[in-house]
């Protein structure tokens, strides 16, 4: 099996962009993406969409010419590169709290999820976790719940599992039965765990922390 390298790019949300900064990011995006970004009312949501869209293009342009970089969405809303016959890779975006993260691989599939650790109700834990997962989380610090939750989301977002919702995944069972999958957990800071999943157990994860100015450089 071909060794799969997964690149994880992490970008802080940062303070609100000044209008000239925001315009500099907008102008590198296609018009239809600019329009979608500007539909968000809260500056935090607009900035996540703006920086996330810019990050995707910045990370993919080394592999695909700008003219050919056309993104589409499947029936589940998952973005992919459309109409490029030589692209065999995948990418996946997530954002929460202070971070925007993107996973990219040139071969196979990838999923990623970042979450900001916040208080969670018992009802939410019951809804989100399988019975086995709840037993493992019981009496553990709150961050353990988020480690399970980010893993469920990352697994689901690969599109490799025939499940309609991450809530229905049992990560303990998947780890026993799907030895072909790669999963890795890391923390960007104490409040933001990230899980990454790929379809090659021998994958290597390379993590790069970016600043927003780098996204405007070729």
N, C-alpha and C positions, 0 to 999 in steps of 0.2 A: 504494500500500500504506500502511495506517495505521502511523504511527510508533509503535514499541513502546518503552515505558520499563520497564526492569528495575531493581527496587530490590534491593540487596544489603544485608542486615542482618548484622552480625558481632558476636558476643557472646563475651567471654572466659569460659572455664569457671570460672576463679577457684578460691579455696580452698573446702574443704568447707563447705557451708551448715550453720549451727547448726540444731537441730531446730525452733525457732520460725520461722526463715526458710524452711526446707523445707516446713513445714506451710502457710505463707502462699502458696507457689507451688502446692502440691497442691490447695488448696481452690478455686482458680479453674479447675481442670480437671474434665471429666466423670469420673464415678466409674470407668468402665471404663478410662480413661486413667490415672487414679491407680493402679489395680490393676496395670496393666502396668509402670508406672514403679517401683513398690515391689517388683517381682519381681527386679530387678537386685541382685546381691550386692555388687559393688564400688561404693564411693561415687561414684567417677568416672563409671562407667557409668550409675548411677541419676541423677546430677546432669545428665549430658548429655541423658538422656531427659526429665528434668523440665524443664530450661530450654529444650530444643528444642521440646517440646510447648507450653510457655507462649509461646515466641517465635512459633510458627505462629499461635496464636490471637490474640496481640497484633497481629501484622502484618496479619491478614485481617479483623479486626473493623471497621476503617474502611470496608470494602466490603460486609460481610455481617453482618446482625444475629446476635447471639449465639444466639438461638433456632434460627436456620436454619443455623448453622455445624456441619454434620454431615460428618465426615471418613470416608472409606472407603478401601479399598485394592484395586488391580486384581490380576490374576493374578500379576503380578511383584512384588507388595508395594509398589507405588508409591502413595503417598497422593494423594487428590484430594477435592474438595468434591462431595458427593453431593446430588442432588435440589434443586439451585438453578438454576432455568431461566434466570436473567439473568446468571449468572457465566460469562464467556468467557475467564477468565484461568487462571493456573497458579501453582504454587509448588513449591519443591524444597528439601530440607534436607540438610545434610552436617555432619559433625563429625569432628575429629581433633586429637589433642594438646591444645593450649590453647584451641581455638576451636570455636565452633558458628556455622554460617553458614546463612542462608536467602535464597533468591532468590524474588521475587514479581513477577509481571506481570499486568496486568488484561486483556491480549489475547495470545492465542497460547500457546506452550509455552516452558518454561525448564528448564534443568538446571544443577546446581552441584556442585562437589567441592572440598574442602579436604583437604590431606594434611600431616602432620608429616614433615619430612625426616629419615629414618633410614637407616642403612646398608642396602644392597640387594645380595643375592647375584647372581652372574652368571646363575644358573639362573632367578631371578625376572625378570631383564631379558629373557631369551630368551622366557620364557613370556608376559610382559606386553606386549612390543612387537613390531611387525611388523619384517620384515627392513630395510625402508627406515628406519623409526624408529630401529632399533638402530644403523644406520650413522651417523645424525645425532647420536646420543647418545654413540657411541664416543669415548673420550678427552676427554669433556666433564666438567665438574664434576657432582656428584651431583644438584644441584638441577635440572639440565636433564632428567633422567629424570622427576622429579616434575612438571615442567611438561607433559611429554607425557602422563603418567599422569592428572593432574587433567583435562586436556582430553578424554582418552578417556572418563573417567567422566562428565564433564558432558555430552558429546555423547550418550552412551548413555542417561543419565537423562532426557533430554528425551522419550524414547519416539518420536522422529521417525524413527529408523533401524531397519530390519528386521533387527536383529542381536541374538542371544541373550546376548551377553556383551561387555563392553567390551574384553576381550582380543582379540576378533576385528576390532576397528576399526583401520583404518589412517588416522590423522589427516592424513597427507600427501596421501593420495588424496582424502579428504573435502574438504579445503581447495581442491583443484583442481576438484572436480566439484560441490560444493554451495555456490555463491556466495551462495545465499539465506540461509545461516546466519550468525548473529552469534556470535563467540567473543571472549572477553577474558580475559587473565591479569593477576592482580595479586598482590601479597604483603601479607599482614596484618602480618608481621614477617619477618625473614630465614629463619625455619624453617618458615613456613606459606604455601605458594603456594595460590592459589584460581583455578579456571577457571570461567567462566560461559558458557553457550550458550543462544541463543534462536533462534526460527525467522523472525526478521526482521533482515536484514543491516543495516538502518538504525537498529537499537536504540541507546538511550542507557542507560548504566549509572550509577546513582546509589548510592554506597556510604555507609552510616551505621554508625558504631561505637557500640554500645550498652553500657550497664551494666545489671546485672540488676534494679536498683531501678526502672528505667523500665518494665519489663514488668508491674509491678503497678499502674502508673498508667493511667487510662482514656485 
